[in-house]
Amino acid sequence: MTDGPEVESISAITLATHNMARAVRFYRALGFRERYGGEDSSFTSFRAGPGYLNIVLADPGTSWSWWGRAIFYVSDVDGQYQRALDAGLTPDFDPRDARWGERYFHITDPDGHEISFARPLPRE
């Protein structure tokens, strides 16, 4: 048992890029709506339901390795997958049902960040 306040939710996730214009175009193509910034900005924020996906321009000498994945719930996983294909993007695999009760697929952004789109499966 923990005393004190509890963590309630994630407000935002911030990912780094070396090419803001390319990153902004990628996330726009996936249906994220821009709230602040843009292709010429050093910081861009997109709406993600009640939270945000932020992109920050990193120093050219900065590098990163695999860090994990950001998972976004969507109303229609297959529709989101088709949106990615229609935009000329290449998801890592076709949508699939997971043993933990979600339908999902992953896509890797141009900077190597792994993004997942998911939806809980109906309970039987």
TORKOLMI-822606 format. One record per residue (C-alpha): x, y, z. Coordinates in Angstrom, 3 decimals. Layout:
N
[atom [X; Y; Z]]
...
//
This chain:
124
[atom [0.000; 0.000; 0.000]]
[atom [1.241; 3.439; -0.930]]
[atom [0.593; 6.596; 1.034]]
[atom [0.006; 9.850; -0.776]]
[atom [-1.272; 10.714; -4.222]]
[atom [-1.623; 8.094; -6.964]]
[atom [-0.595; 8.420; -10.577]]
[atom [-3.851; 8.858; -12.515]]
[atom [-2.899; 8.933; -16.192]]
[atom [-0.287; 9.822; -18.771]]
[atom [-0.606; 13.403; -19.955]]
[atom [1.843; 13.118; -22.838]]
[atom [4.695; 11.192; -24.342]]
[atom [7.552; 13.072; -25.999]]
[atom [9.660; 11.529; -28.758]]
[atom [12.834; 12.950; -30.284]]
[atom [13.527; 13.502; -33.973]]
[atom [16.382; 14.768; -36.117]]
[atom [13.936; 15.856; -38.850]]
[atom [10.822; 17.655; -37.598]]
[atom [9.214; 18.052; -41.032]]
[atom [9.475; 14.308; -41.727]]
[atom [8.151; 13.403; -38.256]]
[atom [5.211; 15.826; -38.506]]
[atom [4.217; 14.454; -41.926]]
[atom [4.394; 10.872; -40.576]]
[atom [2.111; 11.545; -37.601]]
[atom [-0.299; 13.678; -39.641]]
[atom [-0.600; 10.788; -42.109]]
[atom [-1.630; 8.534; -39.211]]
[atom [-4.435; 10.951; -38.270]]
[atom [-2.864; 12.781; -35.334]]
[atom [-4.152; 16.348; -35.149]]
[atom [-1.614; 19.065; -34.606]]
[atom [-2.152; 21.311; -31.601]]
[atom [1.053; 23.339; -31.639]]
[atom [4.240; 23.654; -33.688]]
[atom [4.626; 22.178; -37.152]]
[atom [7.187; 21.204; -39.739]]
[atom [9.433; 24.244; -39.070]]
[atom [9.167; 24.118; -35.266]]
[atom [11.573; 22.683; -32.701]]
[atom [8.594; 21.288; -30.737]]
[atom [5.293; 19.938; -32.024]]
[atom [2.357; 18.651; -30.027]]
[atom [-0.436; 16.421; -31.370]]
[atom [-3.732; 15.514; -29.701]]
[atom [-3.988; 11.885; -28.597]]
[atom [-7.436; 11.596; -27.016]]
[atom [-7.242; 13.478; -23.712]]
[atom [-3.419; 13.455; -23.859]]
[atom [-0.670; 14.475; -26.228]]
[atom [2.067; 13.085; -28.425]]
[atom [4.941; 15.567; -28.491]]
[atom [7.854; 15.636; -30.898]]
[atom [11.021; 17.509; -29.947]]
[atom [13.867; 18.357; -32.299]]
[atom [17.049; 16.721; -30.999]]
[atom [20.591; 17.937; -31.440]]
[atom [22.116; 16.259; -34.527]]
[atom [24.707; 14.530; -32.315]]
[atom [22.056; 12.931; -30.118]]
[atom [21.373; 9.246; -30.671]]
[atom [19.007; 6.782; -29.060]]
[atom [18.356; 3.075; -29.101]]
[atom [15.206; 1.039; -28.638]]
[atom [13.383; 2.447; -25.635]]
[atom [10.016; 0.678; -25.724]]
[atom [6.796; 1.545; -27.493]]
[atom [3.941; 4.026; -27.241]]
[atom [0.507; 2.401; -27.499]]
[atom [-2.519; 4.352; -28.689]]
[atom [-6.065; 3.027; -28.501]]
[atom [-8.105; 3.669; -31.647]]
[atom [-11.745; 3.011; -32.475]]
[atom [-10.877; 0.747; -35.435]]
[atom [-7.491; -1.008; -35.596]]
[atom [-8.041; -2.322; -39.131]]
[atom [-9.186; 1.109; -40.305]]
[atom [-6.076; 2.693; -38.769]]
[atom [-3.918; 0.069; -40.466]]
[atom [-5.572; 0.864; -43.817]]
[atom [-5.014; 4.592; -43.211]]
[atom [-1.289; 3.893; -42.782]]
[atom [-1.177; 1.839; -45.985]]
[atom [-3.133; 4.489; -47.907]]
[atom [-0.565; 7.077; -46.782]]
[atom [2.245; 4.909; -48.204]]
[atom [3.513; 3.905; -44.757]]
[atom [4.738; 0.415; -43.906]]
[atom [3.396; -1.118; -40.680]]
[atom [5.602; -3.768; -39.086]]
[atom [2.879; -6.426; -39.496]]
[atom [-0.838; -6.867; -40.255]]
[atom [-3.342; -6.346; -37.409]]
[atom [-3.633; -9.367; -35.138]]
[atom [-5.477; -10.496; -32.043]]
[atom [-3.259; -10.857; -28.990]]
[atom [-3.616; -13.433; -26.245]]
[atom [-3.853; -10.577; -23.718]]
[atom [-7.139; -9.415; -25.277]]
[atom [-6.293; -6.662; -27.760]]
[atom [-6.274; -6.309; -31.532]]
[atom [-3.165; -4.368; -32.544]]
[atom [-0.372; -3.604; -34.989]]
[atom [2.966; -1.812; -34.724]]
[atom [4.534; 0.765; -36.978]]
[atom [7.983; 2.309; -36.619]]
[atom [8.321; 6.032; -37.209]]
[atom [11.164; 7.464; -39.331]]
[atom [13.268; 8.006; -36.199]]
[atom [12.960; 4.391; -35.038]]
[atom [10.264; 4.930; -32.383]]
[atom [7.877; 1.978; -32.170]]
[atom [4.205; 2.963; -32.128]]
[atom [1.315; 0.561; -31.594]]
[atom [-2.372; 1.051; -32.376]]
[atom [-4.695; -1.189; -30.381]]
[atom [-8.249; -1.832; -29.246]]
[atom [-9.493; -4.185; -26.531]]
[atom [-11.205; -7.275; -27.956]]
[atom [-14.842; -7.871; -26.967]]
[atom [-15.120; -10.167; -23.963]]
[atom [-16.888; -13.440; -24.612]]
//
